[in-house]
Amino acid sequence: MTTELGGKTALMTGAGRGIGAAIATGLARAGADVVLIARTAEQLDETADTIRSAVPGSSVRVEHGDLTDLERRTAILHTLRSAGHIDILINNAATVEPLGATAQIAPEAVQAAFEINVVVPFAMTAAVVPGMVDAGWGRVVNISSSVAGHPASMISGNVYAATKAAIEAHSRNLAAELAGTGVTVNAYRPGGVDTAMQGWIRGQDPQRIGSRLRDRFISRYEAGDLISAHESAARLLDHLLGADANTTGAIWNLGDTITA
Ligand SMILES: NC(=O)c1ccc[n+]([C@@H]2O[C@H](COP(=O)([O-])OP(=O)(O)OC[C@H]3O[C@@H](n4cnc5c(N)ncnc54)[C@H](OP(=O)(O)O)[C@@H]3O)[C@@H](O)[C@H]2O)c1
């Protein structure tokens, strides 16, 4: 077990499954205490159990709740603040919905996507960055998507593309704002990863989300092009712990193919 992050506490949103669960496990293997957040308590408990067996003696804390619920988010942040300092924040929780022709998308659905994909990362970051600045060290990573670099390539995913472009602009802007403080901010495009999010897209009605989009996700899956969440997480950990450990304002791009 490595201990590069020994003594650090990492807050991981969307840690119940998929990429978030794998990154949380990677952070714990690197020695960090981890705090896991998502809505589904059973999935969080599963991630916590996996981490405890993979990293005996690790410190794992679970907070379940909908991060778009202001009251619940405030309560979680209050509890975490009382428990101690957050050194690493990975904003990973997101939705790929709504999918479909832009003219068919209700403004409320656009707002809901921006809430979890953009507003929540802003809010989580705003809550923990002052403590990181005071400590002179902190790491914020926003999980993006390669669609942010190629927005025209995910037809029927207009809202998702817009949220991921927004989170990348936010990351770069905040990195510039915090330059010299010891707090770095980067975005990570995790590649095409075999997760529930990808499975959900493949299972949708092609009439509703557009057959081009659905067929592309199915053919990438059938071609075996998707990587595992653990492979993707390992690449992010390579950035965080390796030559890029002090890099800020970067868009770390695992693959340049369009995924989700
Ligand atoms: N999979 C890919 O190929 C791919 C490609 C590019 C980018 N990404 C990005 O990678 C990240 C993770 O994707 P994934 O594929 O692992 O997705 P996933 O399997 O759907 O997992 C998403 C996680 O976020 C949590 N979450 C969602 N809404 C939440 C909310 N309102 N409050 C709290 N937690 C919430 C989910 O748990 P609950 O539902 O229990 O809350 C779950 O733990 C996302 O930012 C995604 O956009 C994925």
PDBQT file of the ligand as one rigid body, heavy atoms in Angstrom, charges set to zero:
ROOT
HETATM    1  N1  LIG A 301     -19.012   6.390 -17.801  1.00  0.00    +0.000 N 
HETATM    2  C1  LIG A 301     -18.431   7.078 -18.758  1.00  0.00    +0.000 C 
HETATM    3  O1  LIG A 301     -18.115   6.557 -19.848  1.00  0.00    +0.000 OA
HETATM    4  C2  LIG A 301     -18.112   8.543 -18.547  1.00  0.00    +0.000 A 
HETATM    5  C3  LIG A 301     -17.472   9.214 -19.588  1.00  0.00    +0.000 A 
HETATM    6  C4  LIG A 301     -17.155  10.549 -19.422  1.00  0.00    +0.000 A 
HETATM    7  C5  LIG A 301     -17.443  11.180 -18.236  1.00  0.00    +0.000 A 
HETATM    8  N2  LIG A 301     -18.069  10.508 -17.234  1.00  0.00    +0.000 N 
HETATM    9  C6  LIG A 301     -18.309  11.229 -15.972  1.00  0.00    +0.000 C 
HETATM   10  O2  LIG A 301     -17.771  10.471 -14.902  1.00  0.00    +0.000 OA
HETATM   11  C7  LIG A 301     -18.528  10.710 -13.709  1.00  0.00    +0.000 C 
HETATM   12  C8  LIG A 301     -19.013   9.388 -13.124  1.00  0.00    +0.000 C 
HETATM   13  O3  LIG A 301     -19.741   8.709 -14.110  1.00  0.00    +0.000 OA
HETATM   14  P1  LIG A 301     -20.216   7.186 -13.952  1.00  0.00    +0.000 P 
HETATM   15  O4  LIG A 301     -20.282   6.653 -15.304  1.00  0.00    +0.000 OA
HETATM   16  O5  LIG A 301     -19.427   6.511 -12.886  1.00  0.00    +0.000 OA
HETATM   17  O6  LIG A 301     -21.725   7.459 -13.453  1.00  0.00    +0.000 OA
HETATM   18  P2  LIG A 301     -22.740   6.605 -12.560  1.00  0.00    +0.000 P 
HETATM   19  O7  LIG A 301     -22.428   5.166 -12.634  1.00  0.00    +0.000 OA
HETATM   20  O8  LIG A 301     -24.091   7.059 -12.936  1.00  0.00    +0.000 OA
HETATM   21  O9  LIG A 301     -22.408   7.121 -11.063  1.00  0.00    +0.000 OA
HETATM   22  C9  LIG A 301     -22.753   8.432 -10.681  1.00  0.00    +0.000 C 
HETATM   23  C10 LIG A 301     -22.597   8.589  -9.186  1.00  0.00    +0.000 C 
HETATM   24  O10 LIG A 301     -23.080   9.892  -8.815  1.00  0.00    +0.000 OA
HETATM   25  C11 LIG A 301     -24.077   9.764  -7.784  1.00  0.00    +0.000 C 
HETATM   26  N3  LIG A 301     -25.048  10.858  -7.907  1.00  0.00    +0.000 N 
HETATM   27  C12 LIG A 301     -25.782  11.176  -8.997  1.00  0.00    +0.000 A 
HETATM   28  N4  LIG A 301     -26.635  12.166  -8.705  1.00  0.00    +0.000 NA
HETATM   29  C13 LIG A 301     -26.414  12.507  -7.402  1.00  0.00    +0.000 A 
HETATM   30  C14 LIG A 301     -26.981  13.457  -6.533  1.00  0.00    +0.000 A 
HETATM   31  N5  LIG A 301     -27.973  14.267  -6.912  1.00  0.00    +0.000 N 
HETATM   32  N6  LIG A 301     -26.523  13.547  -5.260  1.00  0.00    +0.000 NA
HETATM   33  C15 LIG A 301     -25.527  12.715  -4.834  1.00  0.00    +0.000 A 
HETATM   34  N7  LIG A 301     -24.953  11.782  -5.625  1.00  0.00    +0.000 NA
HETATM   35  C16 LIG A 301     -25.395  11.682  -6.898  1.00  0.00    +0.000 A 
HETATM   36  C17 LIG A 301     -24.675   8.380  -8.069  1.00  0.00    +0.000 C 
HETATM   37  O11 LIG A 301     -25.295   7.798  -6.936  1.00  0.00    +0.000 OA
HETATM   38  P3  LIG A 301     -26.857   7.895  -6.607  1.00  0.00    +0.000 P 
HETATM   39  O12 LIG A 301     -27.613   7.714  -7.872  1.00  0.00    +0.000 OA
HETATM   40  O13 LIG A 301     -27.046   6.818  -5.597  1.00  0.00    +0.000 OA
HETATM   41  O14 LIG A 301     -27.005   9.253  -6.017  1.00  0.00    +0.000 OA
HETATM   42  C18 LIG A 301     -23.430   7.581  -8.410  1.00  0.00    +0.000 C 
HETATM   43  O15 LIG A 301     -22.758   7.182  -7.215  1.00  0.00    +0.000 OA
HETATM   44  C19 LIG A 301     -19.665  11.651 -14.114  1.00  0.00    +0.000 C 
HETATM   45  O16 LIG A 301     -19.246  12.980 -13.850  1.00  0.00    +0.000 OA
HETATM   46  C20 LIG A 301     -19.765  11.429 -15.621  1.00  0.00    +0.000 C 
HETATM   47  O17 LIG A 301     -20.325  12.537 -16.274  1.00  0.00    +0.000 OA
HETATM   48  C21 LIG A 301     -18.426   9.204 -17.373  1.00  0.00    +0.000 A 
ENDROOT
TORSDOF 0
